[in-house]
Amino acid sequence: MPELIRSVEDEVPTSYGGFDLNDASGLGDDADRESESGALLTGPGGIALGCVGLVSKVRARMARVRMEAWNAEPGVEDAPGAPWAEAGQVLYLSPGGIVESRCPGLSPTGQKLLLGPPFCAYGLRVYTGAVRTRPAAWDDSEIEAVEEHWLLRFWPLADAAGPALRAESEAGGPAAARMREILPLARGSRAPQPGQWPALRPHPWADPDTSVIRYNPEVDRLERVPGDEAGPSTPDEAWRRVEETLGDLRYDMLGNLPRNVESWSRSSLEYYATELRVDRRIGRELNPDDAPTLVLKASSVRTVLVGPGQGHSGRAWVWAKDENAHADVLSVDRQVVARDATRMNSLLTGIVTILRNENDFVEVRAATEAEAARVITVERLRG
């Protein structure tokens, strides 16, 4: 039975009524914006690789977007009903398994949705909803569309990693492009299953809050950070602004703060805080069983096909005093590679999945069998 796994809300400014849905990995084709028919613009044959262009028929200035990840195709009984109207459907090839919305020419909003495992094919069905209007500034007798509601629903269709894993190069573009070789989907092909992929299971204690907040001791509650752009007059004020904006995130951050962070504007700090909070949420979603984790330098994990991004799996190498160390995390294809008798260290290795990547550090858990299979396949192909 189809089940909603997770959802996020976002507000995206539009350009001529349009905005893009991009793969957070940065891989894929550019959105096709030549067609003028329909609200959903894609490449030939209703197939999109890492990017989908969407345009409002009413040319609204702002899009209020709800993105949903399902574990299977929503049925007719799951349709959202009025005032929603279906605007199109596409087969979406996702190299990263995580998507974000953005206005063309602007930075992403910072909000992201975890669809499921990377290098998979997903169905995407788009709906448009209510439109808010107002009298136009240039003429009160004219009405302009200010805001339009969008609903984007994703569900897994097929594992598309096989062709990419066989690619000779690890360069992201060519490897991602080979995902198309799974098409057309074989009749009766089985979609990735939640039992194999933790990213397709809901976390039992969801953490939907991804706004930028701070703790106000005077009222004993969390409040949204004001967008004050005034520059600091002293170093103490600069660091106070960092502490106020990042707040509780400082206690859960991987590694150190970015270099010269005290000189950032408040809006830059707020955006960084949003990234941290969203990535922390996705990290929890990638670990629904709350498996033990380990924090390593990003350079200690070599992933396949793309860099050490969230949801990707790879082989980790760790020096430890005890060769039995980290047995709960480095448990998949675990090996003792070398022993240093002088320093009494052992070099351990195992296959892991990355939950977060911040400031050149990653948080990892043991890979599942399906996740590890991709790493082992590439290792065997390389000899």
C-alpha positions as CSV (number, residue, x, y, z in Angstrom):
1,M,0.0,0.0,0.0
2,P,1.5,3.4,-0.9
3,E,2.7,5.4,2.1
4,L,3.8,9.0,2.4
5,I,7.4,8.8,3.8
6,R,8.2,12.5,4.3
7,S,7.5,15.9,3.0
8,V,8.8,19.5,3.1
9,E,7.4,22.9,2.4
10,D,9.3,25.6,0.5
11,E,8.8,29.1,-1.0
12,V,10.5,29.7,-4.3
13,P,10.7,33.0,-6.2
14,T,10.0,32.5,-9.9
15,S,11.5,33.8,-13.1
16,Y,8.7,34.6,-15.7
17,G,6.5,32.3,-13.7
18,G,9.0,29.4,-13.7
19,F,11.3,27.6,-11.3
20,D,13.6,24.5,-11.4
21,L,13.7,21.3,-9.4
22,N,17.3,20.3,-9.3
23,D,19.2,17.2,-8.0
24,A,21.1,18.4,-4.9
25,S,24.2,16.5,-6.3
26,G,24.5,19.1,-9.0
27,L,24.5,16.4,-11.7
28,G,22.1,16.1,-14.6
29,D,20.9,18.0,-17.7
30,D,19.6,21.5,-17.8
31,A,15.9,22.0,-17.7
32,D,14.2,22.2,-21.1
33,R,12.4,25.5,-21.3
34,E,11.6,25.7,-25.0
35,S,8.1,24.2,-24.8
36,E,5.2,26.5,-24.0
37,S,2.6,23.8,-23.4
38,G,1.6,22.6,-20.0
39,A,3.1,23.4,-16.6
40,L,5.7,20.6,-16.5
41,L,8.6,21.1,-18.9
42,T,11.0,18.1,-19.4
43,G,13.3,16.6,-21.9
44,P,12.2,14.4,-24.8
45,G,9.9,11.5,-24.0
46,G,8.9,12.7,-20.5
47,I,12.3,11.9,-19.0
48,A,14.4,14.2,-16.9
49,L,17.9,13.7,-15.6
50,G,18.6,15.6,-12.4
51,C,16.6,18.7,-13.4
52,V,13.0,19.5,-14.1
53,G,11.7,22.9,-15.2
54,L,8.3,24.0,-14.0
55,V,6.4,27.0,-15.3
56,S,3.2,28.6,-14.0
57,K,0.5,29.1,-16.5
58,V,-0.7,32.1,-14.5
59,R,2.9,33.5,-14.2
60,A,2.8,33.8,-10.5
61,R,5.7,35.7,-8.8
62,M,6.1,33.1,-6.0
63,A,5.7,29.4,-5.8
64,R,4.7,27.8,-2.5
65,V,5.9,24.2,-3.0
66,R,5.2,21.1,-1.1
67,M,7.4,18.1,-2.0
68,E,6.5,14.6,-0.9
69,A,8.4,11.3,-1.0
70,W,6.3,8.1,-1.2
71,N,7.4,4.5,-1.0
72,A,5.2,3.5,-4.0
73,E,3.1,5.2,-6.6
74,P,0.1,7.0,-4.9
75,G,-3.2,5.6,-6.1
76,V,-6.3,7.3,-7.3
77,E,-7.6,7.3,-3.8
78,D,-4.5,9.3,-2.7
79,A,-5.2,12.2,-5.2
80,P,-5.2,15.5,-3.3
81,G,-8.6,16.7,-4.7
82,A,-9.8,20.2,-5.2
83,P,-8.4,22.8,-5.7
84,W,-5.5,20.7,-7.0
85,A,-5.2,20.0,-10.7
86,E,-2.7,17.5,-12.2
87,A,-0.2,19.5,-14.3
88,G,2.0,16.7,-15.6
89,Q,4.1,13.6,-14.9
90,V,7.7,12.6,-15.7
91,L,10.2,9.9,-15.1
92,Y,12.9,11.5,-13.0
93,L,16.4,10.1,-12.9
94,S,18.1,11.2,-9.7
95,P,21.9,10.8,-9.3
96,G,21.8,12.0,-5.7
97,G,18.4,10.9,-4.3
98,I,17.9,14.4,-2.8
99,V,16.2,17.3,-4.6
100,E,15.9,21.1,-4.1
101,S,14.0,23.9,-5.7
102,R,15.5,27.1,-7.0
103,C,14.7,30.1,-9.2
104,P,16.9,30.1,-12.3
105,G,19.9,32.4,-11.8
106,L,19.5,32.4,-8.0
107,S,20.9,30.2,-5.2
108,P,18.7,27.3,-3.9
109,T,16.5,28.2,-1.0
110,G,18.3,25.7,1.3
111,Q,15.3,23.4,1.7
112,K,15.8,19.8,0.4
113,L,13.8,16.6,0.2
114,L,15.3,13.1,0.5
115,L,13.6,11.0,-2.2
116,G,15.4,7.7,-1.4
117,P,18.6,6.0,-2.6
118,P,20.8,7.8,-5.1
119,F,21.1,6.7,-8.8
120,C,17.5,5.6,-9.0
121,A,14.6,6.3,-11.3
122,Y,11.6,8.0,-9.6
123,G,8.1,8.9,-10.8
124,L,7.2,12.6,-10.4
125,R,3.6,13.8,-10.6
126,V,3.0,17.5,-10.4
127,Y,-0.2,19.4,-9.3
128,T,-1.0,23.1,-9.2
129,G,-3.3,24.5,-6.7
130,A,-4.7,27.8,-5.4
131,V,-3.5,31.1,-6.8
132,R,-3.4,34.3,-4.8
133,T,-3.9,37.5,-6.7
134,R,-3.9,41.3,-6.2
135,P,-4.4,44.5,-8.2
136,A,-1.4,45.2,-10.3
137,A,0.9,48.0,-9.2
138,W,0.8,49.6,-12.6
139,D,-3.0,49.5,-13.0
140,D,-5.6,48.8,-10.3
141,S,-8.0,47.4,-13.0
142,E,-5.5,44.7,-13.8
143,I,-5.0,41.6,-11.6
144,E,-1.6,39.9,-11.2
145,A,-0.9,36.5,-9.8
146,V,1.3,36.8,-6.7
147,E,1.5,33.2,-5.5
148,E,0.7,29.8,-6.7
149,H,0.6,26.5,-4.8
150,W,2.5,23.4,-6.2
151,L,2.5,19.8,-5.0
152,L,5.3,17.5,-6.2
153,R,5.0,13.8,-5.5
154,F,7.9,11.3,-6.0
155,W,8.0,7.5,-5.7
156,P,10.7,4.9,-6.6
157,L,10.5,3.1,-9.9
158,A,13.8,1.3,-10.5
159,D,17.4,1.1,-9.5
160,A,19.3,2.9,-12.3
161,A,22.8,2.5,-10.8
162,G,23.9,-0.5,-12.9
163,P,24.9,1.4,-16.1
164,A,26.5,4.2,-14.1
165,L,28.5,1.7,-12.0
166,R,29.9,0.2,-15.2
167,A,31.1,3.6,-16.4
168,E,34.8,3.7,-16.9
169,S,35.2,7.1,-15.5
170,E,34.1,8.4,-12.1
171,A,33.4,11.9,-13.5
172,G,29.9,12.6,-12.4
173,G,28.4,13.9,-15.7
174,P,29.1,10.8,-17.9
175,A,28.3,8.4,-15.1
176,A,25.0,10.1,-14.4
177,A,24.1,10.2,-18.1
178,R,24.4,6.4,-18.4
179,M,21.5,6.1,-16.0
180,R,19.3,6.5,-19.1
181,E,20.4,3.0,-20.3
182,I,17.9,1.4,-18.0
183,L,15.1,2.8,-20.2
184,P,12.6,1.7,-21.2
185,L,11.9,0.1,-17.9
186,A,11.5,-3.7,-18.1
187,R,7.9,-4.8,-17.8
188,G,7.2,-6.0,-14.2
189,S,10.5,-4.5,-12.9
190,R,10.6,-4.2,-9.2
191,A,11.2,-0.9,-7.6
192,P,13.7,-0.5,-4.7
193,Q,12.1,-1.8,-1.5
194,P,12.1,-0.1,1.9
195,G,13.5,-3.2,3.5
196,Q,16.7,-2.9,1.4
197,W,17.1,0.9,1.5
198,P,16.7,2.8,4.8
199,A,16.2,6.0,2.8
200,L,12.8,4.7,1.7
201,R,11.6,4.2,5.3
202,P,10.1,7.0,7.5
203,H,12.0,7.9,10.7
204,P,9.8,6.9,13.7
205,W,10.5,10.3,15.3
206,A,10.4,12.7,12.4
207,D,12.1,16.1,12.7
208,P,10.3,18.4,10.3
209,D,11.6,21.7,11.7
210,T,14.2,23.1,9.3
211,S,13.7,26.8,9.8
212,V,16.5,29.0,11.1
213,I,15.9,29.4,14.8
214,R,17.8,30.5,17.9
215,Y,17.2,30.2,21.7
216,N,16.0,33.3,23.5
217,P,16.6,32.9,27.2
218,E,14.3,35.8,28.1
219,V,11.2,34.0,26.9
220,D,12.6,30.4,27.2
221,R,11.7,29.4,23.7
222,L,13.1,29.1,20.2
223,E,12.6,32.1,17.9
224,R,13.3,32.9,14.3
225,V,16.4,34.9,13.7
226,P,15.8,38.4,12.4
227,G,17.3,39.4,9.1
228,D,19.5,42.2,10.4
229,E,22.3,43.0,8.0
230,A,24.1,45.6,10.2
231,G,27.8,44.9,10.4
232,P,29.5,44.3,13.7
233,S,31.5,47.1,15.3
234,T,33.7,44.8,17.5
235,P,35.0,41.2,17.3
236,D,32.9,40.3,20.3
237,E,29.7,41.5,18.5
238,A,30.7,39.5,15.5
239,W,31.0,36.2,17.4
240,R,27.9,37.0,19.4
241,R,26.0,37.2,16.0
242,V,27.5,33.8,15.0
243,E,26.4,32.3,18.3
244,E,22.9,33.9,18.1
245,T,22.3,32.7,14.5
246,L,23.6,29.2,14.8
247,G,22.4,28.6,18.3
248,D,21.8,24.9,19.2
249,L,23.4,23.9,15.9
250,R,26.9,24.5,17.4
251,Y,26.4,21.5,19.7
252,D,25.8,19.1,16.9
253,M,28.2,20.4,14.2
254,L,30.8,18.2,12.5
255,G,34.2,19.7,12.6
256,N,35.0,23.4,13.2
257,L,33.3,26.5,11.9
258,P,34.1,27.6,8.4
259,R,37.1,30.0,8.1
260,N,36.3,33.7,8.7
261,V,32.7,32.9,9.6
262,E,32.7,35.9,12.0
263,S,32.9,38.2,9.0
264,W,29.8,36.8,7.3
265,S,26.7,38.9,7.1
266,R,23.7,37.8,9.1
267,S,21.9,36.6,5.9
268,S,24.9,34.4,5.0
269,L,24.9,33.0,8.5
270,E,21.1,32.3,8.3
271,Y,21.6,30.5,5.0
272,Y,24.4,28.4,6.5
273,A,22.3,27.6,9.5
274,T,19.5,26.5,7.2
275,E,21.9,24.2,5.4
276,L,23.1,22.7,8.7
277,R,19.6,22.1,10.0
278,V,18.3,20.6,6.7
279,D,21.4,18.3,6.4
280,R,21.0,17.2,10.0
281,R,17.4,16.3,9.3
282,I,18.3,14.4,6.2
283,G,21.0,12.6,8.2
284,R,18.4,11.4,10.6
285,E,16.1,10.3,7.8
286,L,19.0,8.3,6.3
287,N,19.3,6.4,9.6
288,P,15.7,5.5,10.6
289,D,16.9,2.6,12.8
290,D,19.3,4.9,14.8
291,A,22.2,2.7,14.0
292,P,25.6,3.6,15.6
293,T,27.5,6.3,13.8
294,L,31.1,7.5,13.5
295,V,32.5,10.9,12.6
296,L,35.5,10.8,10.2
297,K,37.4,13.2,8.0
298,A,35.7,13.3,4.6
299,S,39.0,12.2,3.0
300,S,38.8,8.9,4.9
301,V,35.8,7.7,2.9
302,R,36.0,7.0,-0.8
303,T,32.6,6.8,-2.5
304,V,31.8,5.5,-6.0
305,L,30.7,7.7,-8.9
306,V,30.4,11.0,-7.0
307,G,32.0,12.7,-4.0
308,P,31.1,12.0,-0.3
309,G,27.6,13.4,-0.3
310,Q,24.7,12.5,1.9
311,G,23.2,9.1,1.1
312,H,26.2,7.8,-0.9
313,S,28.1,4.8,0.2
314,G,31.8,4.1,0.1
315,R,34.8,2.4,1.8
316,A,36.2,4.0,5.0
317,W,39.7,3.6,6.3
318,V,40.4,4.3,10.0
319,W,43.6,4.0,12.1
320,A,42.8,2.8,15.6
321,K,44.6,1.6,18.7
322,D,42.5,-1.5,18.9
323,E,41.8,-3.7,15.8
324,N,38.4,-4.4,17.2
325,A,37.5,-0.7,17.4
326,H,34.4,0.7,15.7
327,A,33.0,-2.9,15.1
328,D,29.4,-1.6,15.1
329,V,30.1,0.9,12.2
330,L,32.9,-0.7,10.2
331,S,31.0,-4.0,10.2
332,V,30.3,-4.5,6.5
333,D,33.2,-6.2,4.6
334,R,35.3,-5.3,7.6
335,Q,39.1,-5.9,7.2
336,V,42.3,-5.2,9.1
337,V,44.4,-3.9,6.3
338,A,47.7,-3.2,8.2
339,R,49.2,-3.2,11.6
340,D,51.8,-0.6,12.7
341,A,53.8,-2.3,15.5
342,T,55.8,0.8,16.3
343,R,52.8,3.0,16.9
344,M,50.6,0.0,18.0
345,N,47.9,1.1,15.5
346,S,45.8,-0.9,13.1
347,L,44.3,0.3,9.8
348,L,40.7,-0.8,9.6
349,T,38.3,-0.7,6.7
350,G,34.6,-1.2,6.1
351,I,31.8,-0.1,3.8
352,V,29.7,2.8,5.2
353,T,26.9,5.2,4.1
354,I,27.3,8.9,4.6
355,L,24.6,10.6,6.7
356,R,26.1,14.2,6.8
357,N,29.0,16.1,5.3
358,E,30.1,19.3,7.0
359,N,33.3,21.3,7.2
360,D,35.4,18.4,5.7
361,F,34.0,15.8,8.2
362,V,31.4,13.1,7.6
363,E,29.1,11.2,9.9
364,V,28.6,7.6,8.7
365,R,26.8,4.4,9.7
366,A,27.3,0.8,8.5
367,A,26.0,0.3,4.9
368,T,23.1,-2.1,4.3
369,E,23.6,-5.0,1.9
370,A,22.0,-3.2,-1.0
371,E,24.1,0.0,-0.4
372,A,27.3,-2.0,0.0
373,A,26.7,-4.0,-3.2
374,R,27.2,-0.9,-5.3
375,V,30.6,-0.3,-3.7
376,I,31.7,-3.9,-4.1
377,T,30.6,-3.9,-7.7
378,V,32.9,-1.0,-8.6
379,E,35.8,-2.5,-6.6
380,R,35.5,-5.7,-8.5
381,L,35.3,-3.9,-11.9
382,R,38.4,-2.0,-11.1
383,G,40.3,-5.1,-10.0
